[in-house]
Amino acid sequence: MQRVVSYRQGDRSEYLAQYILSALAISVPVPRQEDVGSDFHCSLLKKENGNLRPYLPFNIEIKSFGVKDISFGGVTKSGKWRGHEVDQLCQTDTPFLIGIVNKDDQWMDVFSTVNRYFVLYQWTGKGVPREVRLVPYEPVDEGHLGAGSCEELSAARDMPGWLWRLPIGNPIIRISVADAESEERCEMAKQILEPYLRMDQENAVFARIELGYFCWPLIIRTGQLMREGGVGYRAIHPVPERQLRVLARIVGSLLQTYELAGSKKEIREWETILSQLPLGPEPFVAGVIKKAMAFARA
């Protein structure tokens, strides 16, 4: 029986990470047989009347301090593209964080990856990259997060493509073992983390309805509440019909709200738009809109 030394050090980083995470969240280790890119499934804990309840889920991958970048994708020694890793990075199911652990000084830095939506929306126009490398601690200080940079990979093994270097900025928080023992510091850490997780959740909703709109933190100041954000538009799959069906549902909900509020003028102002909405495939929405328009004309 034996264990490779470098793997063992990674194991110990995960042990320390779980201890720190357990002060903030439910933290469930992913069995190695099920490890597809996240080390822990977590959910922030909210204190209510002496009880703790989970309320905001996220996944986190742990790395040891000193790592220069975190790679997703690339090519195996046999020349096979690990495209599933890029897909996993760009998933929109659960907010995804990176934790970097310093075992010597016993702290963990927690990074957002919400600007991975640049990759999901193929912001560079170069298509899906062969490899994405998240670069922690860049840009430094007040530098603005953006789409990073792309460079052409060699055509070795007939696998040309693009390497996308994506800086993920400063850590959202740095939390030490000592901080984990302070209820006040843990509550502050949760308050700082929450807006980043909410932003990730909102982007996921936008992606699913093909809105083609996402937000990211423009500047990350460690240990401070989010203050500045950027926004962008880019369609993943430009299929106007799907987007129009989503718009029809939104308009139906909006007009029903106006109807309940007695706002006839606001409803009538939407009348010229309705002809552009595909209400045939949305009979329930069509009924709601018809009822609201009848109310507005009465």
Backbone hydrogen bonds, N-H to C=O, Kabsch-Sander energy under -0.5 kcal/mol:
donor,donor_aa,acceptor,acceptor_aa,energy
8,R,4,V,-2.3
9,Q,5,V,-2.0
10,G,6,S,-1.6
11,D,7,Y,-2.2
12,R,8,R,-2.1
13,S,9,Q,-1.7
14,E,10,G,-1.8
15,Y,11,D,-2.0
16,L,12,R,-2.1
17,A,13,S,-2.5
18,Q,14,E,-2.5
19,Y,15,Y,-1.8
20,I,16,L,-2.2
21,L,17,A,-3.1
22,S,18,Q,-2.3
23,A,20,I,-1.4
24,L,21,L,-1.9
25,A,21,L,-2.7
26,I,43,S,-2.6
28,V,41,H,-2.8
30,V,39,D,-2.6
34,E,31,P,-2.0
35,D,32,R,-1.0
36,V,34,E,-0.7
39,D,60,I,-2.0
40,F,60,I,-1.8
41,H,28,V,-2.6
42,C,40,F,-0.6
42,C,58,F,-3.0
43,S,26,I,-1.5
44,L,56,L,-2.4
45,L,24,L,-2.3
46,K,53,R,-2.8
48,E,46,K,-0.5
48,E,51,N,-3.2
51,N,48,E,-1.7
53,R,46,K,-2.2
55,Y,44,L,-2.1
56,L,44,L,-0.7
58,F,42,C,-2.2
59,N,95,P,-3.0
60,I,40,F,-1.8
61,E,97,L,-2.0
63,K,99,G,-3.0
65,F,101,V,-3.0
67,V,64,S,-1.4
70,I,134,L,-2.3
71,S,69,D,-0.5
72,F,132,V,-2.6
74,G,130,R,-3.1
76,T,80,K,-2.7
79,G,76,T,-2.0
82,R,74,G,-2.8
83,G,81,W,-1.4
85,E,82,R,-1.4
86,V,82,R,-0.8
87,D,83,G,-2.2
88,Q,84,H,-2.3
89,L,85,E,-2.3
90,C,86,V,-2.1
91,Q,88,Q,-1.1
97,L,59,N,-2.7
98,I,111,F,-2.0
99,G,61,E,-3.3
100,I,109,D,-2.7
101,V,63,K,-2.8
101,V,99,G,-0.5
102,N,107,W,-2.9
103,K,101,V,-0.7
106,Q,102,N,-1.1
107,W,102,N,-1.4
108,M,175,I,-2.2
109,D,100,I,-2.9
110,V,173,I,-2.5
111,F,98,I,-3.3
113,T,96,F,-1.0
116,R,113,T,-2.4
117,Y,114,V,-1.4
118,F,115,N,-1.6
119,V,116,R,-1.0
120,L,116,R,-1.9
121,Y,117,Y,-2.2
122,Q,119,V,-1.6
123,W,118,F,-2.7
125,G,122,Q,-1.9
130,R,162,W,-1.5
131,E,162,W,-1.7
132,V,72,F,-2.9
133,R,164,W,-2.8
134,L,70,I,-2.7
134,L,132,V,-0.5
135,V,166,L,-2.0
137,Y,169,G,-2.0
138,E,135,V,-0.8
143,G,140,V,-2.2
145,L,218,L,-2.8
149,S,165,R,-2.1
151,E,163,L,-2.0
153,L,161,G,-2.8
158,D,155,A,-1.6
159,M,156,A,-1.4
163,L,151,E,-2.8
164,W,131,E,-2.9
164,W,162,W,-0.6
165,R,149,S,-2.9
165,R,163,L,-0.7
166,L,133,R,-2.8
166,L,164,W,-0.6
168,I,135,V,-2.3
169,G,135,V,-0.5
169,G,138,E,-3.4
172,I,110,V,-3.2
173,I,110,V,-1.0
175,I,108,M,-2.5
177,V,106,Q,-2.1
180,A,176,S,-2.1
181,E,177,V,-0.6
181,E,178,A,-1.0
182,S,179,D,-2.0
183,E,181,E,-0.6
186,C,182,S,-2.2
187,E,183,E,-2.3
188,M,184,E,-1.9
189,A,185,R,-2.4
190,K,186,C,-2.1
191,Q,187,E,-1.9
192,I,188,M,-2.0
193,L,189,A,-2.3
194,E,190,K,-2.4
196,Y,192,I,-0.5
196,Y,193,L,-0.8
197,L,193,L,-1.8
198,R,194,E,-2.8
199,M,195,P,-2.2
200,D,196,Y,-1.9
201,Q,197,L,-2.2
202,E,198,R,-2.6
203,N,199,M,-2.4
204,A,200,D,-1.7
205,V,201,Q,-1.9
206,F,202,E,-2.5
207,A,203,N,-2.5
208,R,204,A,-2.2
209,I,205,V,-1.9
210,E,207,A,-1.1
211,L,206,F,-2.7
212,G,206,F,-0.6
214,F,232,G,-2.1
216,W,230,G,-2.0
218,L,228,E,-1.8
219,I,228,E,-0.9
221,R,219,I,-0.6
222,T,220,I,-0.6
223,G,172,I,-3.2
224,Q,221,R,-2.3
230,G,216,W,-3.1
232,G,214,F,-2.1
234,R,212,G,-2.6
239,V,237,H,-2.1
242,R,239,V,-1.0
243,Q,239,V,-1.6
244,L,240,P,-2.8
245,R,241,E,-1.8
246,V,242,R,-1.9
247,L,243,Q,-2.4
248,A,244,L,-2.5
249,R,245,R,-1.7
250,I,246,V,-2.2
251,V,247,L,-3.0
252,G,248,A,-2.4
253,S,249,R,-2.2
254,L,250,I,-2.6
255,L,251,V,-3.0
256,Q,252,G,-2.0
257,T,253,S,-1.9
258,Y,254,L,-2.4
259,E,255,L,-2.5
260,L,256,Q,-2.4
261,A,257,T,-1.6
262,G,258,Y,-0.5
262,G,259,E,-1.2
263,S,258,Y,-2.8
264,K,262,G,-1.3
267,I,263,S,-1.3
268,R,264,K,-2.3
269,E,265,K,-1.5
270,W,267,I,-1.7
271,E,268,R,-1.6
273,I,270,W,-1.4
274,L,270,W,-1.1
274,L,271,E,-0.5
276,Q,273,I,-2.1
277,L,274,L,-1.5
279,L,277,L,-1.9
282,E,279,L,-0.9
286,A,282,E,-2.8
287,G,283,P,-2.1
288,V,284,F,-2.0
289,I,285,V,-2.6
290,K,286,A,-2.5
291,K,287,G,-2.2
292,A,288,V,-2.1
293,M,289,I,-2.7
294,A,290,K,-2.2
295,F,291,K,-2.0
296,A,292,A,-2.3
297,R,293,M,-1.9
298,A,294,A,-1.1
